Amino acid sequence: MPAFDHEVAAQRSLFLMNNGAASSGSGSLPRLPGPDDPLRIAYLTYRGKPHVGGQGVYTRHLTKALVDLGHSAEVLSGQPYPILDERVPLVSLPSLDIYNDYFPMRMPAWWELKDRWDYAEVTAFSSGTFPEPLAFSLRAWDHLKSRRNDFDLVQDNQCLGYGLLLMERMGLPVLGTIHHPITMDRRLEMQHAESAYQRWSKSRWYAFTKMQTRVAKRLRRVITVSRSSYDDICRDHMVSPERLFVVPVGVDPELFIPLPGIKRKTDQIISTASSDVAMKGQRYLLEALAKLRSERPTLKLIMVGRLKEGSAAQRTIEQLGLEDAVEFVSGITDERLVELYNESACAVVPSLYEGFSLPAIEAMSTGCPLVATTGGAIPEVAGPDGETCFMTIPADSESLAAGIRRALDDPEAAKQIGAAGRERVISRWSWRHTAVRTVDHYRALLEDTARDRYDRR
């Protein structure tokens, strides 16, 4: 079966626009708030995994910080749903949940298909591509059609589906948020494919990135989280540099702290496993662990995340005989995560590429020594090797093992690097600062929108 044709989907979206579907609802355009008015934000995230993975963490903390500043934010999300501050309402826009943790790649039964968006999702899935960004964006547009006067603008969190263009058409300004271009994931997955069939399959699955490029190019204003991602987005999504801006993510400096009375375990290291894809470098971390256990037989790895049955990580653990050396923990509270960072000799970010790396700054904020690769934006975030972190080469288990060994062999040096890493983080990043900078871009977007409306008069 051919890959889902996003060009056809684009033409259908434009057909909807030109035939008035995008301008349904009230005939008047939404009001434009004054320069100091509190803003009403419709925040979109097609996935909001609450404990690991950047999208859910970013959603929870940014929307809380926006409300702290006096604005109102309402989150529209598909599964898995985010955990939000009690002041932030959640509008559930359920997908068919094809990629759930318990029965992934499940083909929905015909009686589960309730509307045209469900049919669009299952059609795209049947053709081999990842359907959630497109289907969610259309569900969100459908929901907002009757509520466009409830909001001043939309912030999209990495969805980049055609529904965003329909929202703009009906008068809702859209601020795009791209943590990194998913084209980078595609590139790395293709490089690590083990057969021609895998390359073909992954090429079909990542076909949705063509849609994301088309949408990103057309959005009036886009923010990203690092200079590294900025460069990659300009290149891969062809976003004009004058429409793309850097707003780093944050950390809660009052939560992610060194805990007195907790002694570091010299035989425990910690990492996160938000997804089992090549980009995250789990294979190289597991290989490094196997090498180090020949010297330190009691060394243990805590992986924050869920081990999926039949995953590449599970196969690697079994091949290397690490069943007793790796413990996966999932669904833990932030407070427990802070305890684990304080207990561990070092935290490891083995990624081949990161657009920012929330786990890196959360670990550093607790004073936990960080071992990380130079993939993507990590050097920009973690700082100089030997000063605020231990840097290693991406996709190199020998280099990663050497970096971890440096942290384990010299606890005093590791302690100093951990302290310097915390100072770097708390002096640069907080969720309040992220929210303030984001609001600046909300207002700039609204000013641009008002100017365009005036010019059309």
Beta strands, then each sheet from edge to edge (+ up, - down):
strand 1: 40-45
strand 2: 72-77
strand 3: 90-92
strand 4: 153-157
strand 5: 174-178
strand 6: 221-224
strand 7: 244-246
strand 8: 265-272
strand 9: 300-304
strand 10: 326-329
strand 11: 344-349
strand 12: 370-373
strand 13: 390-392
sheet 1: 3+ 2+ 1+ 4+ 5+ 6+ 7+
sheet 2: 10+ 9+ 8+ 11+ 12+ 13+
end
